[in-house]
Amino acid sequence: MTRPIISVEKLSKRYVLGGGAHNLMKFSLSNAIADKFLAFRRRLVGAAPAAGPAEFWALRDVDMEVERGRVIGLIGRNGAGKSTMLKILSRIVEPTSGTARLRGRVASLLEVGTGFHLELTGRENIFLNGAILGMRRAEVRRKFDEIVTFAEVERFLDTPVKRYSSGMFVRLAFAVAAHLEPEILIVDEVLSVGDYAFQKKCLGKMREVAYGDGRTVLFVSHNMGVLGQLCDDGVWLDKGRVVARGPIDDVLRAYTTRDSDAVSAARFEPDPSKGQQFLRVDLLHEDGAANGDFTTDEPIRVRMEYLVRRGLMGCAIQFVIQTQDGLRVLLSDVRERNPEYTEEFTPGRYVLEAVVPADLLAPASYSLSVRVGEIGNGWIDDRPDCREFTIHNLSAESVSKGSVLNLPLRWTCERREDATVEPARPPA
């Protein structure tokens, strides 16, 4: 029996919250002596003992095995421990306890610029990453043209990558990670930075890597449709613990059934650097109930809680609905009713709501994206695929049309009495 390519046993990761010496993950002897001295001094002056540091367990006693050649999707809400798990497997972060054994060469794409040296050119970084993966120069040369073509950065190959846009960074980083033949490919949600066409190309390459070359892929995404299409198995993490694992369809079904709020509402931390931003996005039924499951005969209320720190001249607030295959179905902009409406957004909190009519979308799974920007100056706050939802048939006997829209159209039919019809000929 072959050994699993990834073995995780009782894996835990603890972080210590707070300031001072306690914010260090590994306490030094000098820190320990300083803490004892401060505690002694507080007792001498009769002060209350200082509160101990708060602990946060990003992972707690996680067990997991991955067979060679499988595609595993890590599922869970923000803060569930998915990225921490990938960082430990990538040897970026040390676990507090437990073990993680990987039996093969690993390539990771966890955030923009992972493994890149900003002062080096794109060409030099390709060879640098190959060396990090343990590849010989001749092996990197063999894949070099394929990497550059895939990344679409031919014109900027000899430019320092610090001058690359985030999209160019991701294109080159993914191309390097996927083409330099690692046994294990680890990919976080960083692919959402790239444009839609490149995201589709990346997903196709991951399928090729997994099913064509027999390599192992660990993939984190909030896009349920992509996870369902790409992955063989799923692991659902919640508050650092494994809630469910098994075939991807079973895990996705358990996640969307038990954690309906994860499907119907999105919350975003305030970011003072943004003049305007979304704080929360909800998908609601007509009665105000929050859930990610709708039927064809009911409207969908899209509610956005929105914070304005600084007003803009010409502000575009939009939401986009697309299928799980990435086909854009609907784009709605707050300016559709009144192009001057956004001038009323003075600093403060707002709740915007739009209603998607009943019988508009066909039964299927969709994703919702929201974004706000200043006309002509790009997007200030862009939240792609922040929510997933599903529209179901009205009855079990109903059959999907196999199209995006569910609109019944008015048909007319008239018989032409003056038309001459030749009799049908018998088949030869």
N, C-alpha and C positions, 0 to 999 in steps of 0.2 A: 504493500500500500504506500503510495507516494505521500510525502509530508506536505502539509499546506504551505503555500508560499508566504503567508502572513499568519503569525500566531500571536494573539494578544491574551494575556492572562492577568486578571486582577489589576488592571491598569488604572491608576488614579493620578490626578494632578490637582494639587492644592495651591491656591494663591492666597497671600496675606494682604488684606486691605488696610489702608491707613498710611500715615506719614511716618517720618523718622526712620529709625533703624529697622522698624518692623516691615517696611515695604520691600526689604530684600528677601529674595527667595531662600538664600542660603545664609544663615547667620554666622558671622565670624566671631572669634573669641573676643575681639575688642568691642563688638556690639553687645555681646552678652555681658561683659564687665560693665559697660556704660549703663545698660539697663538695670543691673543690680545696684549700682551706685545711685542712680536716680530714684529707685524705689526706697533705698535706705534714707536718702535726704528727705523724701516726702514724709516718711514716718517720723523723722526728727522734728519737723515743723508742724506735725499733726495734720497734714493734708490727707485727703482721701486717696486711696490707692488709684493709680492710673488705670484706666480701662485697658484691658488686653486687646491685642489686634484682632480684628474680625477676619474669619477665614471664609474662603470661597472655594468650593470644590468644583472645578470645571469638568472633571471626570471622576467617577467613583466605581471601582471594582468592575471594570468593563472586560468582558470575555468575548473573543471573536476569533474565528478562523476563516481564512480565505483560500480557496483552492486555486491552483494555477489556471490562468486563462479565463477567470470569471470577471464580470463587471459588477461592482458593488456600489449601490447608491446609499449615501448617508443622508438620513432624513431627520428633520427636527426644526423647531422654532429657533429664532435668533437667541444665542446664548446657551443652546442645548449642549455644546461641547464638540460639535462637528469639526470646526477648524482646529481646536486644540488637539483632537485626535490625529488629524492630518499632520500637524506640526511635529507631534511626537514620532509618528511613523517616518517623517522626513528627516529626523534627527536634528531638528531645529530647537526643540524644547525637550528637556529631560523630565521624565515622569517623577512624581513624588514616591510612588511605589508601584510594584507590578513590573511586568516585562512585556516587551514588544519585539518579536523576532521577525526579520524580513530576510528571505532567502533569495536574493536577486538584486540586480542593479536598479536603483530607484531614480526616477526623474519627477520633480515636483513643480507644479505651477500653482502657488498659493496666493500670491498677490503680485501686482504690477512690479516688474523688475526683479523678481526673485532670482538670485544667482547671477545678476548682471552687475558689471562694474560701469558706473555712469561715465567715467572718463574715457572708456574704451569705445571703439567703433562697433557697429553691428557685426562686421566681419570678425573682429577680434573676440567679441563676446561669444560668437558661435564656437570658435576654437576653445575658448576658455571653458564654456559649459561642457564641451566634449571631454576636455581634460578632467573636469570635476567628476564626470560620469565614468572615468577610467578608460576612455577610448583613445586609441592611437590616432596620430595626426592623419594617417592615411585613411582611417575609417571615417573621420570627420570630412575629409576632402571628398570621399565617395558620396556622401549625403549632402554636401554643401549646396550644390545647385538646386536640388530638390527643396531644401529648407528655404532658400532665398525666394524661389518661385512661389512657394506656398505662403510665405509671409508677406509677399507683395511689397518688398522694401528695396528693390534693386537700385533705385536712384539714391537712396540714403545709406547704402551699405557701408560707406567709408566716412560716415558722419558719427560723431560721439552720440551714444544713445541718450545722454542727458538732454539732448535737443529733440528727442522723439516725442510725439504725442502719446497719451496713454493708450490709444488704440494701436499705434505702431509698436509700442512696447509689448503689448499683449500678443499681437500677431507674431512677432519674432520669438518671443519667449515660448509660446505654444509650439511653434514650428520646430524649435530646437528640442523641446522636451519630447515631442511626439516622434520625431524622425531619427533621433540618435539611439534608437533601439534599446530602451530600458526594458527590463523584465516587468517592472511595476511602474505604472504611470499614475500619479496622484494629482487631481485637478480640483481646485476649489471654485467658488462662484466668480472668479476673476474674469471668466469668459464673457460675462455680461457687459464688460467695458467695451468690447469690440462691437462693430456694426453687425446688423442682422445677417447679412450675407456671409460674413466671416464666421459668425457663430455657427451657422449651418455647416460651413466647411469643416470647422473644428469637430462638430459632433460626428460628421461623416468620417473624419480621420480617426476618431476614437473608436468608432465601430470597426474600422479597418484594422486598427491596432489590436483590438480585443478578439475579433472573430476571424480575421484573416491571418494575423501573426501569432495568435494564441497567447498574447500577453495579458497581464492583469491590470485592471483599471479601478481606482477608487475615485468616486465622483460625488461632489456635493453640489446640490442645486435645489432651489425652491420651485422649479418648474416641474410639476408632477407629470406632465405629458412627456417631457424629455426623459425623465427618470424611468417612466414606464416603457418607453421605446428602447432605451439604450441599455438598461441594467438587467442583469439576471436575478440578483438578490438584493435585498434591502436591509438596512439596519436603522432602526428608529431610536434616536437618542432624545432623552428629555431630562433636563437638570443633571446632566452628566452620567446618567444611567441608561442601560439598554432596556427599552420598553418592549420592542418586538424585533424579530429578525426572521428571515426566510425568503421565499419567492417574492419578487418585487411587487407583484399585483396584490398579494395578501398584506404586505406591510403598508402599501399605499392605502388600501381599503381601511385597514385598522387606524391609520393616522388620520385620514379625513373623517372617519366616523367618530372617533373618540375625541379628536381635537378640532371640533368645528370652528372654534374661534381662530385657530391658526389659519383656517382657510378663508374666513369671512372678514377678518379685520387685520390691519397692519398698523403698527405703531413705530414711530421714528423718534430718536432722541433729538432734543433741541441742539442746533448747531449755530452758535452765535456768529460764525463767519458768513452765514448766508443771510442776505437781506430779506428773502422770503423762502418759506419751506413748508412742506406738509408735516403735520404731526400725527395724523391718523387717517386711514382710509377704511371705510366699512362697506360691505355689501349687505343690503337689507331687503327683507321681504316687505310686502305692502303694509303689514301690521307692525313693522319696526323690528322684527326678530332678525338676529344676525345668524347667518348660516351660509355655507357655500354650495348648497343644493337647491336648485330652482326647477320649476316645471315650465313647460312651454307657454302655458296660458296665464302666467303671472308676470308683472313688471319687475324689474330689478332696480332698486334704488342705490345709486352710487353716491356715498356721502364722504366728503373730504373735509377734515379739520385742518385749517390753514393759518399759518402765522406770518404776519407782515411786520418786519422790523424797519424796513425802508421802502417807501413807495417808489414805483417805477412808472415811467411814461411809456405806455404801450406794453402791457403785461399780458402774456399768453398763458392761460391755465388750461391744460388739456388732460383728457384720459383716453387711452387707446385700449381696445379689446382685440385680441388676436387668438387664433386657434393654436392648439398645441404644436402644430406643424409650422407655426410662425407666420401664417397668413393673416394680414391685418384685415379685420372685419369692419371696425367702426372707430372713427376718431371724432371726438366732440370737444369743442373749444368754448370757453365761457363767453367769448365775444360773438358767438353765433347770433344771439338775440339782440345784442347791443354792442357794436364795436367800441363804444366809449365807456362801457361798464367798468372796466378795470381801473379807470382813473379814480373810482370811488374808494379804492383800497388804501386807506390811510393806515398807519401803524396800529396793530391790534390783532385779535383772533377772530377768525371767520369760520363759518360752516357753509360749505358749498354743496349743493345736491343736484343731481341730474337723474332722470328716470329713463331707463331703457325699456321701451314698450314691450308688452306681451306679444307673443307670436312673431317676434322679429328674428331671433336666432334659432337655428336648428338644434336638436338635441346633440350635445357634444361637450367636451371640456374646453375651457377657455382660460386665458390669463388676462389680467388687467394691469396696465401701466399708467402712472400719473407723472406729470411733469409741469414745471413752470419756468418761464424764461422771459427775457426782455427781447422784444422784437428786433432782430438784426444782430443780437449779441449772444446768441446761444442759450442753453438751458442753465438755470441757476440750481434747481433741484429736480433731479431725474430719478424716478423710482421704477425701473423696468421690472415687469413680471412680479409686482409686489403681492398680488393676490391671484389665487386660482378659484375657479368656480365651475360647476357642472349644471347643464340644463338637461332634464330628463324628459322622456316621452310621457304623455298624459296617461297612458295605460300600458300594461305589459305587452298587449297585442300590437301596439302601434309600432310602425317601422320607420326608422330614420330615412330622410330623403337622400342622405349622402351628400348634402350641399351645406353651405354656410348659413344661408337665409332660410327662414321658415315661413316667409310671407305667402299667404294664399293670393294668387293673382286672379283677376276677373277675365274669364274666357268668353268668347262668343263663337257661335257655330251656326252657319246657315247653309241650307242645301241649295245648290245651284240647279234650278229646274231646267235651264237651257243648255246644260252641259251634256255632250254626247260621250258615252262611256262604251268603249269596245269590250265585247265579252272576253272573259279570261280564257286563255288558252290552256289546254291540259298540259301537264309537265311532260317533257320528252322522256 
